[in-house]
Amino acid sequence: MNGKLIIFSAPSGSGKSTIINYLLAQNLNLAFSISATSRPPRGAEQNGVEYFFLSPEEFRRRINNHEFLEYEEVYKDRYYGTLKAQVEKQLEAGQNVIFDVDVVGGSNIKRFYGERALSIFVQPPSIEELKHRLISRATDSAEIIESRIAKAEFELTYANKFDRIIINDNLETAEHEALQIIKAFIEK
């Protein structure tokens, strides 16, 4: 039996990765979508495990062949994207594939798969709370935080394009809500 697709998008600092990690630990037969990138491997990263590592030329060739569900050139010759063939392979193996993608990529995947995919937008309770979370992380400079806030304001305009919105003002509640939504989707 083919699996289903669960797409998560959210502004940085909304708690999306924490919620996804919680869901991966549940008994939902979830498998992370393995993305492709044109950047070189870091540390002990392995091809086909963390990413599929492609040269910029190979990435562009695959773009031209329409092999991606979604992709983005983050910096010059630095691409990230989701290969259709990899997702299909995971679905055919019966895995429920979970995506952690930006709002544009999430919208593209949802458009491609329609009702086979559930798209979830994780929203912070407010921009002020999001800024507080980003500052509390203490991992980014003030300039990076400001650019993340500006991007978040843009990303929030996409929320209504998603099937479900989870407002993460309490992590435990948001995790439970995500679990219930995904269980219902997988079982139908």
C-alpha positions as CSV (number, residue, x, y, z in Angstrom):
1,M,0.0,0.0,0.0
2,N,1.3,3.4,-0.9
3,G,2.1,5.9,1.8
4,K,0.9,9.4,2.2
5,L,2.6,12.8,2.3
6,I,2.7,15.2,5.2
7,I,4.1,18.7,4.4
8,F,5.2,21.0,7.2
9,S,6.1,24.7,6.6
10,A,6.6,27.5,9.1
11,P,8.7,30.6,9.7
12,S,12.0,29.9,11.4
13,G,11.5,29.7,15.2
14,S,7.9,28.5,15.0
15,G,8.8,25.1,16.5
16,K,8.3,23.1,13.2
17,S,11.4,21.0,13.5
18,T,10.7,20.2,17.2
19,I,7.1,19.1,16.3
20,I,8.4,17.0,13.3
21,N,11.0,15.3,15.6
22,Y,8.2,14.5,18.1
23,L,6.1,13.0,15.3
24,L,9.0,10.9,13.9
25,A,9.2,9.3,17.4
26,Q,5.5,8.2,17.3
27,N,4.3,5.0,15.7
28,L,3.1,6.6,12.4
29,N,5.5,4.9,9.8
30,L,6.9,8.3,9.0
31,A,10.0,8.7,6.9
32,F,11.8,12.0,6.3
33,S,12.0,13.2,2.7
34,I,15.6,13.1,1.7
35,S,16.4,16.3,-0.2
36,A,19.0,17.0,-2.9
37,T,21.6,19.7,-2.6
38,S,24.5,21.0,-4.7
39,R,26.5,21.9,-1.6
40,P,29.3,19.5,-0.6
41,P,28.8,17.0,2.3
42,R,29.6,18.4,5.8
43,G,31.3,16.2,8.4
44,A,30.1,12.6,8.2
45,E,27.1,13.3,5.9
46,Q,26.5,10.5,3.4
47,N,25.0,10.6,0.0
48,G,21.4,9.2,0.1
49,V,21.2,9.5,3.9
50,E,21.1,13.2,4.9
51,Y,21.0,14.5,1.3
52,F,21.6,13.5,-2.3
53,F,24.7,15.4,-3.2
54,L,24.7,16.7,-6.8
55,S,27.0,19.0,-8.7
56,P,25.4,22.4,-9.7
57,E,25.5,21.2,-13.3
58,E,23.7,17.9,-12.4
59,F,21.1,19.8,-10.3
60,R,20.4,22.2,-13.3
61,R,20.1,19.3,-15.7
62,R,17.5,17.7,-13.4
63,I,15.7,20.9,-13.1
64,N,15.5,21.1,-16.9
65,N,14.2,17.5,-17.0
66,H,11.4,18.4,-14.5
67,E,12.7,15.9,-11.9
68,F,12.0,18.1,-8.9
69,L,8.8,18.6,-7.0
70,E,10.3,21.8,-5.7
71,Y,13.7,23.4,-5.6
72,E,15.4,26.7,-4.7
73,E,18.7,28.3,-5.5
74,V,19.5,29.7,-2.1
75,Y,22.8,31.2,-3.2
76,K,24.6,31.2,-6.6
77,D,25.0,27.5,-7.6
78,R,23.8,26.4,-4.1
79,Y,20.5,24.5,-4.8
80,Y,18.2,22.5,-2.5
81,G,15.2,20.5,-3.8
82,T,13.0,17.4,-3.6
83,L,13.3,14.8,-6.3
84,K,10.1,13.3,-7.5
85,A,11.6,9.8,-8.0
86,Q,12.9,9.7,-4.4
87,V,9.5,10.6,-2.9
88,E,7.8,8.0,-5.2
89,K,10.3,5.3,-4.1
90,Q,9.5,6.1,-0.4
91,L,5.7,6.1,-1.0
92,E,5.8,2.8,-3.0
93,A,7.7,1.3,0.0
94,G,4.6,2.2,2.1
95,Q,6.3,5.0,4.0
96,N,4.4,8.1,5.0
97,V,6.7,10.8,3.8
98,I,7.2,13.9,5.9
99,F,8.5,17.2,4.5
100,D,10.1,20.2,6.2
101,V,10.1,22.8,3.4
102,D,9.5,26.5,2.9
103,V,6.1,27.8,2.1
104,V,6.6,28.0,-1.7
105,G,8.0,24.4,-1.8
106,G,5.2,23.2,0.4
107,S,2.6,24.7,-1.8
108,N,4.2,23.2,-4.9
109,I,4.3,19.7,-3.3
110,K,0.6,20.0,-2.2
111,R,-0.4,21.1,-5.7
112,F,1.4,18.1,-7.3
113,Y,0.0,15.5,-5.0
114,G,-3.4,17.0,-4.1
115,E,-5.5,15.0,-1.7
116,R,-2.6,12.4,-1.2
117,A,-0.8,15.2,0.7
118,L,-1.7,17.0,3.9
119,S,-0.1,20.4,4.3
120,I,0.3,21.9,7.8
121,F,1.5,25.4,8.6
122,V,3.0,25.9,12.0
123,Q,2.4,29.5,13.1
124,P,3.9,31.4,16.0
125,P,1.3,33.1,18.3
126,S,2.7,36.5,17.1
127,I,5.6,38.1,15.4
128,E,6.7,39.5,18.8
129,E,6.8,36.0,20.3
130,L,8.7,34.7,17.2
131,K,11.3,37.4,17.6
132,H,11.6,36.6,21.3
133,R,12.2,32.9,20.5
134,L,14.8,33.7,17.9
135,I,16.6,36.0,20.3
136,S,16.4,33.4,23.1
137,R,18.0,30.8,20.8
138,A,21.2,32.9,20.9
139,T,22.4,31.4,17.6
140,D,21.9,34.3,15.2
141,S,23.1,37.9,15.0
142,A,20.7,40.8,15.3
143,E,20.8,41.3,11.5
144,I,20.0,37.6,10.8
145,I,17.1,37.7,13.3
146,E,15.7,40.8,11.5
147,S,16.0,39.1,8.1
148,R,14.2,36.0,9.6
149,I,11.4,38.2,10.9
150,A,11.0,39.9,7.5
151,K,10.9,36.5,5.9
152,A,8.4,35.3,8.5
153,E,6.0,38.1,7.7
154,F,6.1,37.0,4.1
155,E,5.6,33.4,5.0
156,L,2.6,34.1,7.2
157,T,0.8,35.4,4.1
158,Y,0.9,31.7,2.8
159,A,-0.8,30.2,5.9
160,N,-4.3,30.1,4.4
161,K,-2.9,28.1,1.4
162,F,-2.3,25.1,3.8
163,D,-4.8,22.5,4.8
164,R,-4.3,23.0,8.5
165,I,-2.8,25.7,10.7
166,I,-1.3,24.8,14.1
167,I,-0.7,27.8,16.3
168,N,2.3,26.9,18.5
169,D,1.8,28.9,21.6
170,N,2.3,25.8,23.8
171,L,4.6,23.1,22.4
172,E,3.0,20.2,24.1
173,T,-0.4,21.2,22.9
174,A,0.9,21.8,19.3
175,E,2.6,18.4,19.3
176,H,-0.6,16.7,20.4
177,E,-2.7,18.6,17.8
178,A,-0.3,17.7,15.0
179,L,-0.3,14.0,16.1
180,Q,-4.2,13.9,16.1
181,I,-4.4,15.6,12.7
182,I,-1.8,13.3,11.1
183,K,-3.3,10.1,12.6
184,A,-6.7,11.0,11.2
185,F,-5.2,11.7,7.8
186,I,-3.2,8.5,7.6
187,E,-6.1,6.4,8.7
188,K,-8.6,7.7,6.2
